[in-house]
Amino acid sequence: MNRFGEKIRKLREENKLLLRQLASKLDIDSAQLSKIERGERRAKREQVLALAKLFKVDKEELLAFWLAGKVYEVLKDEDSAHCALKVAEKEISSKKIHLK
């Protein structure tokens, strides 16, 4: 599962950019970007924000894809993954209530 990488590749292709062109805009090499698109390397948060700005897409949506990939990597082999997600969701919801 690598929805973030798929999303980046789709945006790059829709914008008719070559790997090397987009990589240059992110100040990384083409091989690194290719690995990000294939899910073999994780993008940095700053890169996600830069991509959202470059492609003029909602940064929250792009961050959600990126974070989902991170969560997936941690939980993919865990038998109690669904339970852990429910607990985390409650924790996050509780934190948001306390911050208001």
C-alpha positions as semicolon CSV with decimal commas, in nm:
position;residue;x (nm);y (nm);z (nm)
1;M;0,000;0,000;0,000
2;N;0,144;0,333;-0,102
3;R;-0,134;0,572;-0,172
4;F;0,088;0,875;-0,108
5;G;0,340;0,771;-0,374
6;E;0,060;0,689;-0,618
7;K;-0,094;1,031;-0,555
8;I;0,237;1,209;-0,617
9;R;0,299;1,016;-0,939
10;K;-0,052;1,095;-1,061
11;L;-0,011;1,466;-0,983
12;R;0,331;1,472;-1,150
13;E;0,197;1,305;-1,463
14;E;-0,114;1,526;-1,475
15;N;0,118;1,827;-1,462
16;K;0,336;1,674;-1,735
17;L;0,649;1,684;-1,523
18;L;0,934;1,438;-1,558
19;L;1,080;1,280;-1,247
20;R;1,394;1,489;-1,281
21;Q;1,193;1,811;-1,315
22;L;0,992;1,754;-0,999
23;A;1,294;1,622;-0,811
24;S;1,479;1,942;-0,897
25;K;1,195;2,150;-0,753
26;L;1,219;1,948;-0,430
27;D;1,599;1,971;-0,426
28;I;1,638;1,592;-0,431
29;D;1,763;1,357;-0,700
30;S;1,540;1,162;-0,938
31;A;1,622;0,830;-0,771
32;Q;1,493;0,958;-0,435
33;L;1,170;1,083;-0,589
34;S;1,124;0,756;-0,775
35;K;1,161;0,567;-0,446
36;I;0,905;0,796;-0,281
37;E;0,659;0,728;-0,562
38;R;0,715;0,352;-0,531
39;G;0,686;0,357;-0,152
40;E;1,045;0,252;-0,095
41;R;1,131;0,579;0,076
42;R;0,928;0,810;0,297
43;A;0,897;1,176;0,200
44;K;0,979;1,435;0,463
45;R;0,700;1,654;0,597
46;E;0,860;1,961;0,437
47;Q;0,857;1,783;0,101
48;V;0,488;1,700;0,141
49;L;0,411;2,065;0,208
50;A;0,624;2,171;-0,089
51;L;0,441;1,924;-0,313
52;A;0,104;2,056;-0,202
53;K;0,215;2,409;-0,287
54;L;0,370;2,307;-0,621
55;F;0,062;2,117;-0,732
56;K;-0,184;2,362;-0,572
57;V;-0,363;2,086;-0,382
58;D;-0,503;2,084;-0,030
59;K;-0,210;2,038;0,205
60;E;-0,429;1,868;0,468
61;E;-0,537;1,603;0,217
62;L;-0,180;1,538;0,105
63;L;-0,062;1,524;0,467
64;A;-0,341;1,275;0,539
65;F;-0,213;1,043;0,262
66;W;0,142;1,080;0,395
67;L;0,045;1,018;0,758
68;A;-0,174;0,722;0,661
69;G;0,130;0,563;0,498
70;K;0,333;0,610;0,815
71;V;0,058;0,459;1,030
72;Y;0,020;0,169;0,789
73;E;0,392;0,088;0,805
74;V;0,377;0,069;1,185
75;L;0,058;-0,137;1,206
76;K;0,053;-0,354;0,893
77;D;0,174;-0,672;1,063
78;E;-0,001;-0,624;1,396
79;D;-0,296;-0,847;1,483
80;S;-0,447;-0,573;1,698
81;A;-0,407;-0,297;1,438
82;H;-0,779;-0,213;1,421
83;C;-0,806;-0,193;1,797
84;A;-0,496;0,028;1,812
85;L;-0,645;0,261;1,551
86;K;-0,965;0,295;1,753
87;V;-0,768;0,378;2,066
88;A;-0,556;0,631;1,878
89;E;-0,865;0,790;1,728
90;K;-1,015;0,834;2,076
91;E;-0,687;0,982;2,201
92;I;-0,673;1,229;1,913
93;S;-1,039;1,326;1,956
94;S;-0,986;1,375;2,328
95;K;-0,680;1,592;2,265
96;K;-0,873;1,811;2,021
97;I;-1,149;1,864;2,279
98;H;-0,896;1,972;2,542
99;L;-0,725;2,213;2,301
100;K;-1,047;2,407;2,230
